[in-house]
Amino acid sequence: MNRDIEVELKRWKISSRRKPLIIQGARQVGKTYTIKSFGNTAYEDIAYFNFEENPDLNSIFIQDLNPARILAMLSLVEGITIDPENTLVFFDEIQESNR
């Protein structure tokens, strides 16, 4: 299934001014499916973290918000090496995070 947002996701990926992306919308409309599909086709790896299913993820963000430290900790949780250039880091249900 192709969605209009896929074009926007591809533009976001190649942008030299890319910032973290927030996808908002109604529940159960395919946001997670679309991002996972995009990650699987546009990146070498995808690191998926669901804050609703794993509330312990919150502890990673308590100390500070240093990106290198956070990626190192997330790599340990996921059991993969997160390469910022080739891994899509996807936080699902992030509204459940305290920070």
BAGU-465175 format. One record per residue (C-alpha): residue number from 1; residue in three letters; x, y, z. Coordinates in pm, 1 decimal, always signed. Example, Ala and Ser with C-alpha at 12.3 -4.5 7.8 and 13.67 -1.06 7.14 Angstrom:
2
+-----+---------+----------+----------+----------+
: num : residuo :        u :        v :        w :
+-----+---------+----------+----------+----------+
:   1 :     ala :  +1230.0 :   -450.0 :   +780.0 :
:   2 :     ser :  +1367.0 :   -106.0 :   +714.0 :
+-----+---------+----------+----------+----------+
END
This chain:
99
+-----+---------+----------+----------+----------+
: num : residuo :        u :        v :        w :
+-----+---------+----------+----------+----------+
:   1 :     met :     +0.0 :     +0.0 :     +0.0 :
:   2 :     asn :   +148.5 :   +336.0 :    -98.6 :
:   3 :     arg :    +73.8 :   +644.8 :   +104.8 :
:   4 :     asp :   +130.8 :  +1011.7 :    +24.9 :
:   5 :     ile :   +345.6 :  +1048.1 :   +334.9 :
:   6 :     glu :   +608.3 :   +814.2 :   +187.9 :
:   7 :     val :   +719.2 :  +1091.7 :    -49.4 :
:   8 :     glu :   +755.2 :  +1328.8 :   +245.7 :
:   9 :     leu :   +952.6 :  +1069.6 :   +444.0 :
:  10 :     lys :  +1197.0 :  +1028.8 :   +154.8 :
:  11 :     arg :  +1239.8 :  +1407.4 :   +136.2 :
:  12 :     trp :  +1301.0 :  +1419.4 :   +510.3 :
:  13 :     lys :  +1569.5 :  +1150.4 :   +487.5 :
:  14 :     ile :  +1775.8 :  +1331.3 :   +222.5 :
:  15 :     ser :  +1739.0 :  +1678.4 :   +373.0 :
:  16 :     ser :  +2064.4 :  +1838.2 :   +484.4 :
:  17 :     arg :  +1865.7 :  +2019.4 :   +755.3 :
:  18 :     arg :  +1694.5 :  +1705.7 :   +887.9 :
:  19 :     lys :  +1569.2 :  +1717.9 :  +1244.9 :
:  20 :     pro :  +1387.3 :  +1452.2 :  +1447.8 :
:  21 :     leu :  +1050.6 :  +1380.4 :  +1292.0 :
:  22 :     ile :   +724.6 :  +1363.3 :  +1485.0 :
:  23 :     ile :   +430.7 :  +1185.1 :  +1325.9 :
:  24 :     gln :    +95.9 :  +1270.3 :  +1481.2 :
:  25 :     gly :   -248.1 :  +1152.1 :  +1389.1 :
:  26 :     ala :   -551.5 :   +955.3 :  +1489.8 :
:  27 :     arg :   -503.7 :   +612.9 :  +1645.4 :
:  28 :     gln :   -505.6 :   +300.8 :  +1429.4 :
:  29 :     val :   -452.9 :   +470.6 :  +1090.9 :
:  30 :     gly :   -122.3 :   +306.3 :  +1001.2 :
:  31 :     lys :   +143.9 :   +543.0 :  +1137.6 :
:  32 :     thr :   +356.0 :   +266.5 :  +1289.7 :
:  33 :     tyr :   +315.6 :    +43.5 :   +984.9 :
:  34 :     thr :   +419.9 :   +326.0 :   +753.1 :
:  35 :     ile :   +728.2 :   +423.6 :   +952.8 :
:  36 :     lys :   +841.7 :    +61.8 :   +990.8 :
:  37 :     ser :   +792.2 :     +4.0 :   +619.3 :
:  38 :     phe :   +986.9 :   +320.8 :   +537.1 :
:  39 :     gly :  +1264.9 :   +220.0 :   +776.1 :
:  40 :     asn :  +1292.5 :   -125.4 :   +623.2 :
:  41 :     thr :  +1324.0 :    +11.6 :   +270.2 :
:  42 :     ala :  +1521.4 :   +335.1 :   +324.5 :
:  43 :     tyr :  +1768.0 :   +228.2 :   +596.9 :
:  44 :     glu :  +2004.1 :    -61.4 :   +658.1 :
:  45 :     asp :  +1854.6 :   -115.1 :  +1005.4 :
:  46 :     ile :  +1563.2 :     +2.4 :  +1213.7 :
:  47 :     ala :  +1573.2 :    +25.8 :  +1592.9 :
:  48 :     tyr :  +1213.9 :    +21.8 :  +1720.7 :
:  49 :     phe :  +1133.9 :   +127.5 :  +2076.6 :
:  50 :     asn :   +777.8 :   +127.6 :  +2209.9 :
:  51 :     phe :   +739.7 :   +327.1 :  +2532.2 :
:  52 :     glu :   +396.6 :   +179.4 :  +2602.9 :
:  53 :     glu :   +523.3 :   -178.3 :  +2582.9 :
:  54 :     asn :   +856.7 :   -103.4 :  +2755.7 :
:  55 :     pro :   +820.6 :   +172.4 :  +3018.6 :
:  56 :     asp :  +1176.4 :    +98.2 :  +3139.7 :
:  57 :     leu :  +1299.4 :   +295.0 :  +2837.1 :
:  58 :     asn :  +1226.4 :   +609.5 :  +3038.9 :
:  59 :     ser :  +1528.5 :   +539.7 :  +3258.9 :
:  60 :     ile :  +1762.5 :   +598.7 :  +2964.3 :
:  61 :     phe :  +1658.3 :   +964.1 :  +2946.7 :
:  62 :     ile :  +1680.4 :  +1051.7 :  +3318.2 :
:  63 :     gln :  +2054.4 :  +1122.6 :  +3345.1 :
:  64 :     asp :  +2080.2 :  +1366.6 :  +3054.2 :
:  65 :     leu :  +1982.9 :  +1403.0 :  +2691.6 :
:  66 :     asn :  +2327.8 :  +1343.4 :  +2542.5 :
:  67 :     pro :  +2259.7 :  +1181.7 :  +2201.6 :
:  68 :     ala :  +2577.8 :   +969.2 :  +2196.3 :
:  69 :     arg :  +2505.2 :   +824.5 :  +2541.4 :
:  70 :     ile :  +2139.5 :   +765.2 :  +2457.8 :
:  71 :     leu :  +2225.9 :   +584.1 :  +2133.8 :
:  72 :     ala :  +2479.8 :   +369.5 :  +2318.3 :
:  73 :     met :  +2219.5 :   +272.6 :  +2579.5 :
:  74 :     leu :  +1953.7 :   +207.2 :  +2314.6 :
:  75 :     ser :  +2202.9 :    -11.2 :  +2127.2 :
:  76 :     leu :  +2239.1 :   -223.1 :  +2439.7 :
:  77 :     val :  +1861.0 :   -251.2 :  +2481.6 :
:  78 :     glu :  +1806.1 :   -346.5 :  +2117.7 :
:  79 :     gly :  +2113.5 :   -568.9 :  +2093.5 :
:  80 :     ile :  +2240.8 :   -399.6 :  +1778.6 :
:  81 :     thr :  +2488.2 :   -127.4 :  +1695.2 :
:  82 :     ile :  +2294.1 :   +186.1 :  +1610.5 :
:  83 :     asp :  +2472.7 :   +367.4 :  +1329.8 :
:  84 :     pro :  +2323.9 :   +719.9 :  +1314.3 :
:  85 :     glu :  +2374.0 :   +732.0 :   +936.5 :
:  86 :     asn :  +2222.7 :   +393.6 :   +854.9 :
:  87 :     thr :  +1979.9 :   +310.9 :  +1135.5 :
:  88 :     leu :  +1634.0 :   +461.7 :  +1172.0 :
:  89 :     val :  +1564.6 :   +506.7 :  +1543.2 :
:  90 :     phe :  +1188.6 :   +491.3 :  +1591.8 :
:  91 :     phe :  +1022.9 :   +584.7 :  +1922.5 :
:  92 :     asp :   +661.5 :   +467.5 :  +1924.2 :
:  93 :     glu :   +407.8 :   +581.0 :  +2184.3 :
:  94 :     ile :   +661.2 :   +837.0 :  +2307.2 :
:  95 :     gln :   +383.8 :  +1031.3 :  +2476.8 :
:  96 :     glu :   +415.3 :   +766.7 :  +2748.7 :
:  97 :     ser :   +764.1 :   +895.9 :  +2830.1 :
:  98 :     asn :   +803.7 :  +1120.1 :  +3129.6 :
:  99 :     arg :  +1080.3 :  +1317.0 :  +2962.7 :
+-----+---------+----------+----------+----------+
END
